[in-house]
């Protein structure tokens, strides 16, 4: 009974916050499912775990020891909400979202300064997701404000070596990343295992993108050729001839307008300037108009599921690009609720993120409930650890070790090389990485971070009396105080190395930075 | 180019990659088989000639026929068996080899072919099958070599290629040594002495152990596995230093890529690695085929014969199954660019060593080499053959994927018994 009271009190507290009207409804659905299935639920994360998690998720780095101390000591009952408000309003929010969305949308295919600038600007202004998607799919070469968004298409319209432009992969990626549906198998036949995925779905979507062409890669200039007739295709199994105009999966075909010969272009091609011209019927514009719409359920369901994945560690629908009737996900009503509310709030990403991080589901500990069996991850009963991105890891390493900004920038490329997944690989799963392990073990630039230097963690610790080292080390690197056993390990080590104290402190700090606890957002 | 169909909803989560590890061999095979596995060592040398070696200029020459081309056939150490004049060294060791001339497979594109052949093209069950190397790593284990079970020596880049493992999970992926070099950052930098290194790693492991208590195991176990592999390789750095070998070895294998890589492969097999794959690129000769064959085939011939001889001299051919193959053969018809194109319909695979008869040729193509004249053998039949040669019974051994039993070779096919010892 006291537990119930506590839960009710917590609910009342959240409900009282007008901004957080969605969070309690999310928790009601998540908790109901866990309860119905008897799934174990972990207690809330403690303040240190929560502070580190939220800072990594919303600012892309870890808090300083001073911030950690202040937060742990703050008696204010609503300090978590205040922290979230501050993180969502800080300029680091746009940096973090840029890292997150760049990874999700480009999957390490490449980068372009205009693209990064576009993402940063959009997240700083909290541009609605439908508008961003429209910019990316429309790829308007004439609008300097949105030109960077064209990189999504432009990069995928490049040749790779001697291979022709892979328009099919572009179509697949639009389906995966904007609609949450991977139609790859449907290029040649209806999906063999997913009833909902038809060859028509792939080909109809393909009809929007197959005539896109890269005019100038450096300038992100995407053009398109004329679309004058339907796209013909046939299943490799049935060989029945079919044809489709541009159409969204499961949607109606567009009418392909006919123009008298010579009048197809709004702006005719110009051989002198190598311009492909601008057709009157622009299928990219049509896609940009039709895909990011409130009526397009796939569009809203995909993005709320991806944001959920980014914060909670697993999609409600998983894999993220397999939304279909027989894979309704762990909490179908919750996905519907999120999609509905997201549309109602006009595709406001910061609002959605703000709601999700205020849920109890987000704020649970990653530790098992005591004496209990860990429930399956799709109950979200215990926080799921998220691997840090290369940028998060670099920011956190620099923050922990006290490296200067110049050293940090010099390390960025190395971190990406060591920790990025292979390109075209979704970042939703863990693979053991020998390269990353050897990088952390032996790369001279990494090891140098643990040498004494002005302002560095190691120098700071080496100057402290023995009994203060463990506290400062753990607060700086892991955003928590050490356990008694950990503090003892530190004291014993220092006692063993009364001589080479800075080097011993360096090894201690390295061991924590190389540890799992540091490498994940738990 | 059609992308390979890879249904994502059937791919096994990499999070589950350690799920089967605890079960080990016991979860995979009957106790009798497991016992047998422990008793004898099983190793494989898998030589992959990417792009497709021409059977007509190698194991199945057809001189003086319409598609035979200008090159001759030469006698071998096995009376009555002739192979192409581009492989004189292999001809010398023919009495240790077995050639199947009746291979007939399905895919004539590289993208589908490489995958289907190396995965054994089992019937489509909606799961991604492991490459042969990952499958052997799983079923034969790492042994007591203290090295990863599946090592891939290849030109260009290296890394840990977990995708080979399919549903077995990334642990059974390939450790790829780009250009035979050790992975970047393998060596402990001079400024860090061994005692300090041991101390910091002990602290790291202690931190991981404390963190893991009461948490989901996946992340920590994946991480420790990577660090373990790093430590394993560091202990065997000398393997990568071919300059320590007698100069004669290097001369016999050759200093070209495939020569160096096969010499490294021998060293890895000697060190006890279960499965070593060596890849050579540049076999896709759509134009100027015969000049290419004359320059390319000796690069295979020399180190291949050398490694066969060395394995024999060391008594290792009883343990090591050697396979040399590609994703398909090349067309009998010579195209307008004096090239040969892709030909899965009728081609040859060479094998030797463990469980394989010595000095035999199985199957035959017709007089012009356009088709298989005897019983055709698809890749599934070769997988059956290899499993048998390794002493792993495909009838009684199964993979388990999240509880689902899966055959280790296409269940409608049977081994090429003519080459089984």
Interface residues (C-beta under 8 A of the other chain):
Chain A: X163 X164 X166 X168 X169 X172 X182 X184 X185 X187 X188 X191 X192 X193 X194 X319 X321 X322 X324 X327 X366 X367 X368 X370 X374 X377 X382 X384 X385 X387 X422 X429 X430 X431 X432 X433 X434 X435 X436 X437 X438 X439 X441 X442 X443 X444 X447 X483 X485 X486 X489 X493 X503 X507 X508 X510 X511 X512 X514 X515 X516 X517 X519 X520 X522
Chain B: X1 X2 X3 X5 X6 X7 X8 X9 X10 X11 X13 X14 X15 X17 X124 X126 X159 X160 X162 X170 X171 X173 X175 X183 X184 X185 X186 X187 X188 X189 X191 X192 X196 X199 X200 X201 X203 X204 X206 X207 X208 X210 X211 X212 X214 X215 X216 X218 X219 X220 X222 X223 X225 X226 X227 X229 X230 X233
